[in-house]
């Protein structure tokens, strides 16, 4: 697991993980992702966070929300959630699962993802902090 962190982000990231895990548990086969049957043992998982510059919260939100439908429409995306910290508007957490690292890298090569990253210097306070992980348990049952 590799991680890029800033002081004080551990608790919000853990809270984001808990929310994403709960949402994933509740997800049915026809839910917003592809369901458990598509998440193999060893899948590549991402938790990423980005914070808006002061006064740019609404602009970053507006630039980020369209990504959800685009990323979920990619058949290589198994799970994709965008969350915003209720206590800190403009603090976004992404929870993503791909079958493997190559699928994640293909996701990052998509034009709409590159365009989003290109807007970050004007909208985000720093870059994107990313934790990469491996799913240790595959489909239930």
N, CA and C atoms as an extended XYZ file, in Angstrom:
423
Properties=species:S:1:pos:R:3:atomname:S:1:resname:S:1:resid:I:1 pbc="F F F"
N         0.858       -1.175        0.000 N   UNK     1
C         0.000        0.000        0.000 CA  UNK     1
C         0.894        1.225        0.000 C   UNK     1
N         0.625        2.169       -0.889 N   UNK     2
C         1.339        3.438       -0.856 CA  UNK     2
C         0.366        4.503       -0.416 C   UNK     2
N         0.904        5.514        0.200 N   UNK     3
C        -0.011        6.546        0.659 CA  UNK     3
C         0.681        7.894        0.652 C   UNK     3
N        -0.083        8.910        0.345 N   UNK     4
C         0.348       10.286        0.447 CA  UNK     4
C        -0.576       10.924        1.456 C   UNK     4
N        -0.007       11.483        2.508 N   UNK     5
C        -0.864       12.018        3.561 CA  UNK     5
C        -0.430       13.418        3.959 C   UNK     5
N        -1.338       14.095        4.606 N   UNK     6
C        -1.095       15.383        5.239 CA  UNK     6
C        -1.485       15.244        6.686 C   UNK     6
N        -0.845       15.995        7.588 N   UNK     7
C        -1.270       15.941        8.988 CA  UNK     7
C        -2.756       16.238        9.107 C   UNK     7
N        -3.443       15.448        9.930 N   UNK     8
C        -4.846       15.704       10.216 CA  UNK     8
C        -5.828       15.115        9.218 C   UNK     8
N        -5.363       14.349        8.227 N   UNK     9
C        -6.324       13.806        7.270 CA  UNK     9
C        -6.696       12.370        7.576 C   UNK     9
N        -6.031       11.730        8.521 N   UNK    10
C        -6.302       10.331        8.801 CA  UNK    10
C        -7.733       10.053        9.197 C   UNK    10
N        -8.270       10.823       10.127 N   UNK    11
C        -9.632       10.595       10.603 CA  UNK    11
C       -10.671       10.806        9.510 C   UNK    11
N       -10.608       11.897        8.726 N   UNK    12
C       -11.595       12.041        7.653 CA  UNK    12
C       -11.502       10.921        6.618 C   UNK    12
N       -10.282       10.480        6.325 N   UNK    13
C       -10.143        9.390        5.353 CA  UNK    13
C       -10.751        8.120        5.912 C   UNK    13
N       -10.504        7.833        7.197 N   UNK    14
C       -11.099        6.641        7.808 CA  UNK    14
C       -12.619        6.749        7.821 C   UNK    14
N       -13.143        7.927        8.101 N   UNK    15
C       -14.598        8.115        8.073 CA  UNK    15
C       -15.122        7.892        6.664 C   UNK    15
N       -14.401        8.399        5.671 N   UNK    16
C       -14.799        8.184        4.278 CA  UNK    16
C       -14.770        6.713        3.910 C   UNK    16
N       -13.741        6.006        4.386 N   UNK    17
C       -13.664        4.562        4.134 CA  UNK    17
C       -14.847        3.836        4.760 C   UNK    17
N       -15.194        4.225        5.977 N   UNK    18
C       -16.319        3.570        6.647 CA  UNK    18
C       -17.610        3.798        5.881 C   UNK    18
N       -17.817        5.023        5.408 N   UNK    19
C       -19.032        5.319        4.632 CA  UNK    19
C       -19.050        4.536        3.327 C   UNK    19
N       -17.917        4.496        2.655 N   UNK    20
C       -17.847        3.775        1.386 CA  UNK    20
C       -18.035        2.282        1.598 C   UNK    20
N       -17.446        1.757        2.671 N   UNK    21
C       -17.600        0.331        2.949 CA  UNK    21
C       -19.064        0.003        3.241 C   UNK    21
N       -19.729        0.847        4.021 N   UNK    22
C       -21.141        0.618        4.320 CA  UNK    22
C       -21.975        0.679        3.047 C   UNK    22
N       -21.678        1.642        2.183 N   UNK    23
C       -22.421        1.759        0.925 CA  UNK    23
C       -22.160        0.564        0.030 C   UNK    23
N       -20.914        0.094        0.014 N   UNK    24
C       -20.584       -1.067       -0.800 CA  UNK    24
C       -21.307       -2.305       -0.281 C   UNK    24
N       -21.386       -2.457        1.048 N   UNK    25
C       -22.087       -3.594        1.622 CA  UNK    25
C       -23.562       -3.589        1.232 C   UNK    25
N       -24.139       -2.398        1.160 N   UNK    26
C       -25.565       -2.289        0.844 CA  UNK    26
C       -25.851       -2.413       -0.645 C   UNK    26
N       -24.818       -2.330       -1.465 N   UNK    27
C       -25.005       -2.310       -2.912 CA  UNK    27
C       -25.490       -3.670       -3.425 C   UNK    27
N       -26.563       -3.676       -4.148 N   UNK    28
C       -27.100       -4.907       -4.734 CA  UNK    28
C       -26.454       -5.146       -6.087 C   UNK    28
N       -26.706       -6.293       -6.680 N   UNK    29
C       -26.135       -6.624       -7.973 CA  UNK    29
C       -26.461       -5.587       -9.038 C   UNK    29
N       -27.589       -4.939       -8.931 N   UNK    30
C       -27.956       -3.931       -9.921 CA  UNK    30
C       -27.780       -2.516       -9.375 C   UNK    30
N       -26.963       -2.371       -8.316 N   UNK    31
C       -26.729       -1.079       -7.678 CA  UNK    31
C       -25.851       -0.175       -8.521 C   UNK    31
N       -25.359        0.891       -7.905 N   UNK    32
C       -24.602        1.892       -8.651 CA  UNK    32
C       -23.292        1.365       -9.216 C   UNK    32
N       -22.747        0.306       -8.656 N   UNK    33
C       -21.556       -0.330       -9.209 CA  UNK    33
C       -21.961       -1.614       -9.900 C   UNK    33
N       -21.059       -2.508      -10.004 N   UNK    34
C       -21.335       -3.784      -10.661 CA  UNK    34
C       -21.678       -4.894       -9.675 C   UNK    34
N       -21.618       -4.606       -8.380 N   UNK    35
C       -21.955       -5.603       -7.379 CA  UNK    35
C       -20.744       -6.426       -6.979 C   UNK    35
N       -20.904       -7.136       -5.909 N   UNK    36
C       -19.814       -7.934       -5.364 CA  UNK    36
C       -19.247       -8.945       -6.350 C   UNK    36
N       -20.090       -9.534       -7.164 N   UNK    37
C       -19.617      -10.593       -8.054 CA  UNK    37
C       -18.534      -10.103       -9.005 C   UNK    37
N       -18.440       -8.803       -9.211 N   UNK    38
C       -17.439       -8.241      -10.100 CA  UNK    38
C       -16.184       -7.758       -9.369 C   UNK    38
N       -16.139       -7.884       -8.046 N   UNK    39
C       -14.992       -7.411       -7.276 CA  UNK    39
C       -14.161       -8.619       -6.846 C   UNK    39
N       -13.129       -8.932       -7.599 N   UNK    40
C       -12.340      -10.129       -7.285 CA  UNK    40
C       -11.362       -9.888       -6.144 C   UNK    40
N       -10.986      -10.969       -5.503 N   UNK    41
C        -9.893      -10.934       -4.533 CA  UNK    41
C        -8.680      -10.347       -5.251 C   UNK    41
N        -7.994       -9.420       -4.631 N   UNK    42
C        -6.829       -8.801       -5.248 CA  UNK    42
C        -7.138       -7.592       -6.100 C   UNK    42
N        -8.413       -7.162       -6.146 N   UNK    43
C        -8.778       -5.980       -6.936 CA  UNK    43
C        -8.010       -4.761       -6.424 C   UNK    43
N        -7.869       -3.784       -7.283 N   UNK    44
C        -7.114       -2.556       -7.012 CA  UNK    44
C        -8.089       -1.497       -6.513 C   UNK    44
N        -7.847       -1.012       -5.312 N   UNK    45
C        -8.760       -0.070       -4.673 CA  UNK    45
C        -8.051        1.253       -4.405 C   UNK    45
N        -8.797        2.321       -4.575 N   UNK    46
C        -8.258        3.669       -4.392 CA  UNK    46
C        -9.147        4.441       -3.424 C   UNK    46
N        -8.525        5.127       -2.498 N   UNK    47
C        -9.192        6.168       -1.721 CA  UNK    47
C        -8.371        7.422       -1.976 C   UNK    47
N        -9.012        8.419       -2.534 N   UNK    48
C        -8.320        9.656       -2.869 CA  UNK    48
C        -9.094       10.829       -2.290 C   UNK    48
N        -8.366       11.875       -1.967 N   UNK    49
C        -9.028       13.062       -1.438 CA  UNK    49
C        -8.453       14.307       -2.082 C   UNK    49
N        -9.316       15.282       -2.221 N   UNK    50
C        -8.929       16.584       -2.751 CA  UNK    50
C        -9.710       17.640       -1.980 C   UNK    50
N        -9.046       18.746       -1.722 N   UNK    51
C        -9.677       19.849       -0.977 CA  UNK    51
C        -9.697       21.096       -1.849 C   UNK    51
N       -10.822       21.758       -1.848 N   UNK    52
C       -10.962       23.004       -2.613 CA  UNK    52
C       -10.175       24.124       -1.950 C   UNK    52
N        -9.687       25.033       -2.781 N   UNK    53
C        -9.118       26.268       -2.252 CA  UNK    53
C       -10.258       27.049       -1.591 C   UNK    53
N        -9.946       27.842       -0.573 N   UNK    54
C       -11.000       28.657        0.044 CA  UNK    54
C       -11.730       29.490       -1.015 C   UNK    54
N       -13.050       29.429       -0.979 N   UNK    55
C       -13.881       30.153       -1.924 CA  UNK    55
C       -14.104       29.439       -3.246 C   UNK    55
N       -13.459       28.282       -3.445 N   UNK    56
C       -13.589       27.534       -4.698 CA  UNK    56
C       -14.378       26.231       -4.515 C   UNK    56
N       -15.020       26.071       -3.367 N   UNK    57
C       -15.738       24.833       -3.070 CA  UNK    57
C       -16.796       24.511       -4.127 C   UNK    57
N       -17.631       25.500       -4.456 N   UNK    58
C       -18.705       25.266       -5.430 CA  UNK    58
C       -18.145       24.977       -6.818 C   UNK    58
N       -17.071       25.650       -7.184 N   UNK    59
C       -16.480       25.413       -8.505 CA  UNK    59
C       -15.860       24.018       -8.597 C   UNK    59
N       -15.173       23.597       -7.539 N   UNK    60
C       -14.591       22.253       -7.560 CA  UNK    60
C       -15.698       21.199       -7.583 C   UNK    60
N       -16.758       21.423       -6.806 N   UNK    61
C       -17.901       20.499       -6.811 CA  UNK    61
C       -18.503       20.417       -8.210 C   UNK    61
N       -18.706       21.552       -8.853 N   UNK    62
C       -19.301       21.581      -10.197 CA  UNK    62
C       -18.397       20.903      -11.224 C   UNK    62
N       -17.098       21.016      -11.058 N   UNK    63
C       -16.164       20.362      -11.986 CA  UNK    63
C       -16.078       18.860      -11.728 C   UNK    63
N       -16.362       18.448      -10.492 N   UNK    64
C       -16.168       17.053      -10.090 CA  UNK    64
C       -17.413       16.190      -10.278 C   UNK    64
N       -18.590       16.728      -10.010 N   UNK    65
C       -19.815       15.923      -10.094 CA  UNK    65
C       -20.032       15.236      -11.446 C   UNK    65
N       -19.745       15.879      -12.574 N   UNK    66
C       -19.946       15.192      -13.857 CA  UNK    66
C       -19.065       13.950      -14.040 C   UNK    66
N       -17.978       13.857      -13.286 N   UNK    67
C       -17.110       12.679      -13.386 CA  UNK    67
C       -17.839       11.400      -12.988 C   UNK    67
N       -18.756       11.498      -12.036 N   UNK    68
C       -19.402       10.300      -11.493 CA  UNK    68
C       -20.044        9.470      -12.604 C   UNK    68
N       -20.904       10.060      -13.393 N   UNK    69
C       -21.584        9.318      -14.463 CA  UNK    69
C       -20.585        8.842      -15.515 C   UNK    69
N       -19.605        9.666      -15.843 N   UNK    70
C       -18.622        9.273      -16.853 CA  UNK    70
C       -17.796        8.079      -16.394 C   UNK    70
N       -17.302        8.138      -15.161 N   UNK    71
C       -16.469        7.046      -14.645 CA  UNK    71
C       -17.293        5.778      -14.455 C   UNK    71
N       -18.509        5.908      -13.924 N   UNK    72
C       -19.349        4.722      -13.732 CA  UNK    72
C       -19.754        4.088      -15.055 C   UNK    72
N       -19.762        4.853      -16.145 N   UNK    73
C       -20.139        4.279      -17.440 CA  UNK    73
C       -19.013        3.447      -18.059 C   UNK    73
N       -17.811        3.564      -17.529 N   UNK    74
C       -16.685        2.778      -18.021 CA  UNK    74
C       -16.817        1.353      -17.496 C   UNK    74
N       -16.875        0.355      -18.371 N   UNK    75
C       -17.060       -1.025      -17.915 CA  UNK    75
C       -15.922       -1.542      -17.035 C   UNK    75
N       -14.776       -0.880      -17.043 N   UNK    76
C       -13.660       -1.312      -16.195 CA  UNK    76
C       -13.782       -0.783      -14.766 C   UNK    76
N       -14.698        0.139      -14.542 N   UNK    77
C       -14.916        0.669      -13.198 CA  UNK    77
C       -15.897       -0.245      -12.482 C   UNK    77
N       -15.443       -0.857      -11.380 N   UNK    78
C       -16.311       -1.760      -10.627 CA  UNK    78
C       -17.119       -1.012       -9.573 C   UNK    78
N       -16.489       -0.060       -8.887 N   UNK    79
C       -17.158        0.736       -7.851 CA  UNK    79
C       -16.578        2.142       -7.927 C   UNK    79
N       -17.439        3.146       -7.827 N   UNK    80
C       -16.972        4.533       -7.834 CA  UNK    80
C       -17.937        5.375       -7.028 C   UNK    80
N       -17.433        5.930       -5.939 N   UNK    81
C       -18.227        6.822       -5.101 CA  UNK    81
C       -17.488        8.130       -4.930 C   UNK    81
N       -18.215        9.216       -4.957 N   UNK    82
C       -17.701       10.538       -4.621 CA  UNK    82
C       -18.442       10.979       -3.373 C   UNK    82
N       -17.682       11.388       -2.375 N   UNK    83
C       -18.271       11.829       -1.114 CA  UNK    83
C       -17.732       13.211       -0.768 C   UNK    83
N       -18.537       13.982       -0.036 N   UNK    84
C       -18.086       15.289        0.439 CA  UNK    84
C       -18.275       15.336        1.947 C   UNK    84
N       -17.262       15.810        2.629 N   UNK    85
C       -17.280       15.925        4.079 CA  UNK    85
C       -18.312       16.979        4.486 C   UNK    85
N       -19.310       16.587        5.234 N   UNK    86
C       -20.357       17.520        5.671 CA  UNK    86
C       -19.812       18.608        6.585 C   UNK    86
N       -18.767       18.291        7.342 N   UNK    87
C       -18.192       19.270        8.265 CA  UNK    87
C       -17.193       20.205        7.577 C   UNK    87
N       -16.782       19.850        6.365 N   UNK    88
C       -15.789       20.667        5.652 CA  UNK    88
C       -16.143       20.687        4.166 C   UNK    88
N       -17.144       21.479        3.779 N   UNK    89
C       -17.520       21.538        2.358 CA  UNK    89
C       -16.301       21.824        1.476 C   UNK    89
N       -16.256       21.123        0.366 N   UNK    90
C       -15.122       21.259       -0.530 CA  UNK    90
C       -14.032       20.230       -0.290 C   UNK    90
N       -14.215       19.367        0.712 N   UNK    91
C       -13.288       18.265        0.985 CA  UNK    91
C       -13.943       16.996        0.434 C   UNK    91
N       -13.390       16.502       -0.670 N   UNK    92
C       -13.982       15.378       -1.385 CA  UNK    92
C       -13.141       14.120       -1.208 C   UNK    92
N       -13.828       12.992       -1.039 N   UNK    93
C       -13.192       11.680       -0.940 CA  UNK    93
C       -13.759       10.811       -2.059 C   UNK    93
N       -12.868       10.203       -2.816 N   UNK    94
C       -13.238        9.255       -3.867 CA  UNK    94
C       -12.941        7.850       -3.364 C   UNK    94
N       -13.855        6.924       -3.613 N   UNK    95
C       -13.642        5.511       -3.318 CA  UNK    95
C       -13.862        4.775       -4.627 C   UNK    95
N       -12.821        4.079       -5.087 N   UNK    96
C       -12.841        3.471       -6.413 CA  UNK    96
C       -12.302        2.047       -6.345 C   UNK    96
N       -12.885        1.151       -7.132 N   UNK    97
C       -12.357       -0.207       -7.249 CA  UNK    97
C       -12.289       -0.568       -8.726 C   UNK    97
N       -11.130       -1.093       -9.101 N   UNK    98
C       -10.873       -1.602      -10.451 CA  UNK    98
C       -10.338       -3.019      -10.298 C   UNK    98
N       -10.492       -3.842      -11.307 N   UNK    99
C       -10.023       -5.223      -11.226 CA  UNK    99
C        -8.511       -5.286      -11.025 C   UNK    99
N        -7.798       -4.312      -11.589 N   UNK   100
C        -6.336       -4.334      -11.493 CA  UNK   100
C        -5.793       -2.926      -11.710 C   UNK   100
N        -4.495       -2.788      -11.509 N   UNK   101
C        -3.864       -1.475      -11.637 CA  UNK   101
C        -3.929       -0.964      -13.076 C   UNK   101
N        -3.823       -1.850      -14.054 N   UNK   102
C        -3.890       -1.424      -15.462 CA  UNK   102
C        -5.235       -0.767      -15.773 C   UNK   102
N        -6.321       -1.297      -15.219 N   UNK   103
C        -7.637       -0.688      -15.434 CA  UNK   103
C        -7.706        0.695      -14.790 C   UNK   103
N        -7.092        0.839      -13.621 N   UNK   104
C        -7.047        2.152      -12.966 CA  UNK   104
C        -6.240        3.137      -13.801 C   UNK   104
N        -5.103        2.696      -14.315 N   UNK   105
C        -4.273        3.581      -15.140 CA  UNK   105
C        -5.001        3.972      -16.429 C   UNK   105
N        -5.774        3.040      -16.989 N   UNK   106
C        -6.583        3.369      -18.172 CA  UNK   106
C        -7.633        4.426      -17.817 C   UNK   106
N        -8.213        4.304      -16.642 N   UNK   107
C        -9.172        5.302      -16.141 CA  UNK   107
C        -8.511        6.682      -16.087 C   UNK   107
N        -7.310        6.744      -15.513 N   UNK   108
C        -6.611        8.032      -15.399 CA  UNK   108
C        -6.201        8.594      -16.751 C   UNK   108
N        -6.128        7.765      -17.779 N   UNK   109
C        -5.758        8.219      -19.124 CA  UNK   109
C        -6.951        8.753      -19.913 C   UNK   109
N        -8.160        8.597      -19.388 N   UNK   110
C        -9.344        9.090      -20.082 CA  UNK   110
C        -9.295       10.613      -20.170 C   UNK   110
N        -9.739       11.164      -21.288 N   UNK   111
C        -9.679       12.607      -21.513 CA  UNK   111
C       -10.413       13.385      -20.421 C   UNK   111
N       -11.595       12.920      -20.012 N   UNK   112
C       -12.353       13.650      -18.993 CA  UNK   112
C       -11.645       13.651      -17.648 C   UNK   112
N       -10.878       12.607      -17.329 N   UNK   113
C       -10.103       12.589      -16.081 CA  UNK   113
C        -8.919       13.542      -16.207 C   UNK   113
N        -8.243       13.500      -17.343 N   UNK   114
C        -7.122       14.423      -17.570 CA  UNK   114
C        -7.579       15.877      -17.518 C   UNK   114
N        -8.732       16.158      -18.103 N   UNK   115
C        -9.277       17.520      -18.071 CA  UNK   115
C        -9.563       17.963      -16.642 C   UNK   115
N       -10.099       17.045      -15.825 N   UNK   116
C       -10.378       17.361      -14.426 CA  UNK   116
C        -9.075       17.675      -13.687 C   UNK   116
N        -8.059       16.834      -13.875 N   UNK   117
C        -6.764       17.074      -13.232 CA  UNK   117
C        -6.169       18.411      -13.677 C   UNK   117
N        -6.369       18.790      -14.927 N   UNK   118
C        -5.833       20.052      -15.440 CA  UNK   118
C        -6.457       21.263      -14.747 C   UNK   118
N        -7.674       21.103      -14.234 N   UNK   119
C        -8.362       22.219      -13.552 CA  UNK   119
C        -7.960       22.348      -12.081 C   UNK   119
N        -7.325       21.324      -11.538 N   UNK   120
C        -7.023       21.326      -10.103 CA  UNK   120
C        -6.134       22.479       -9.642 C   UNK   120
N        -5.120       22.900      -10.391 N   UNK   121
C        -4.300       24.003       -9.877 CA  UNK   121
C        -5.091       25.268       -9.545 C   UNK   121
N        -6.160       25.538      -10.296 N   UNK   122
C        -6.971       26.736      -10.009 CA  UNK   122
C        -8.016       26.496       -8.924 C   UNK   122
N        -8.397       25.223       -8.695 N   UNK   123
C        -9.515       24.927       -7.792 CA  UNK   123
C        -9.124       24.251       -6.481 C   UNK   123
N        -8.060       23.478       -6.486 N   UNK   124
C        -7.734       22.633       -5.335 CA  UNK   124
C        -6.563       23.177       -4.541 C   UNK   124
N        -6.633       22.943       -3.257 N   UNK   125
C        -5.560       23.298       -2.335 CA  UNK   125
C        -4.579       22.131       -2.320 C   UNK   125
N        -3.598       22.178       -3.194 N   UNK   126
C        -2.672       21.055       -3.343 CA  UNK   126
C        -3.237       20.087       -4.360 C   UNK   126
N        -2.609       18.946       -4.477 N   UNK   127
C        -3.054       17.950       -5.438 CA  UNK   127
C        -4.035       16.982       -4.819 C   UNK   127
N        -4.041       15.795       -5.362 N   UNK   128
C        -4.899       14.724       -4.880 CA  UNK   128
C        -4.045       13.794       -4.028 C   UNK   128
N        -4.479       13.556       -2.804 N   UNK   129
C        -3.821       12.573       -1.940 CA  UNK   129
C        -4.445       11.215       -2.223 C   UNK   129
N        -3.605       10.226       -2.479 N   UNK   130
C        -4.095        8.916       -2.914 CA  UNK   130
C        -3.536        7.811       -2.032 C   UNK   130
N        -4.412        6.905       -1.626 N   UNK   131
C        -4.009        5.637       -1.017 CA  UNK   131
C        -4.395        4.549       -2.003 C   UNK   131
N        -3.449        3.684       -2.344 N   UNK   132
C        -3.755        2.543       -3.201 CA  UNK   132
C        -3.738        1.299       -2.332 C   UNK   132
N        -4.728        0.445       -2.558 N   UNK   133
C        -4.884       -0.733       -1.713 CA  UNK   133
C        -5.264       -1.944       -2.550 C   UNK   133
N        -5.281       -3.071       -1.904 N   UNK   134
C        -5.696       -4.325       -2.530 CA  UNK   134
C        -6.891       -4.873       -1.754 C   UNK   134
N        -7.913       -5.319       -2.488 N   UNK   135
C        -9.070       -5.943       -1.838 CA  UNK   135
C        -8.647       -7.327       -1.357 C   UNK   135
N        -8.834       -7.584       -0.070 N   UNK   136
C        -8.399       -8.851        0.521 CA  UNK   136
C        -9.469       -9.920        0.518 C   UNK   136
N       -10.715       -9.532        0.320 N   UNK   137
C       -11.799      -10.501        0.295 CA  UNK   137
C       -12.596      -10.284       -0.977 C   UNK   137
N       -12.824      -11.336       -1.704 N   UNK   138
C       -13.601      -11.258       -2.932 CA  UNK   138
C       -15.078      -11.379       -2.660 C   UNK   138
N       -15.831      -11.856       -3.646 N   UNK   139
C       -17.284      -11.968       -3.501 CA  UNK   139
C       -17.679      -12.823       -2.311 C   UNK   139
N       -18.763      -12.454       -1.618 N   UNK   140
C       -19.212      -13.250       -0.468 CA  UNK   140
C       -19.748      -14.598       -0.928 C   UNK   140
N       -19.729      -15.503        0.028 N   UNK   141
C       -20.347      -16.799       -0.251 CA  UNK   141
C       -19.448      -17.803       -0.638 C   UNK   141
